[in-house]
Amino acid sequence: MLKTFLKETSLILRTKPLLAIALVCVLAACGNHRPFDSAAWHQGNLRVRGSMAEDLIKRKVLVGRPADDAQRLLGRPDKDYTSALVYKIDMGMPFKDPSRYAFVVHLDADRNVREVQITD
């Protein structure tokens, strides 16, 4: 009986730090969203931009607009392809390399925004 109790106590003590770390990671990721604001996007760093990226997608702020309008709102892209504008962002996810994230504005043949997405 004592042996079982000690075994269970040991397991609980070993898992508590892991649960605490997991909780911190989840809470850190949850608080990273804010409404899109063009001025804040222009002035902000990659983390600020990342915090607004999901709002841009959810509200479809750019969809249907010409690429020039998208660039007025977001500024000059880090990469400008015929069919896409690419902006570097940082989603603030713990344990993930922020340089892997991008906010991609997909353009149709007329250079109107067809879709926006976050890639990693």
Buried (B, 14 or more C-beta within 10 A) or exposed (E): EEEEEEEEEEEEEEEEEEEEEEEEEEEEBEEBBBEBBEEBBBEBEBEBBBBBBBBBBEEEBBBEBBBEBBBEBBBEBEEEEEEBBBBBBBBBBEEEEBEEBBBBBBBEEEBBBBBBEBEE
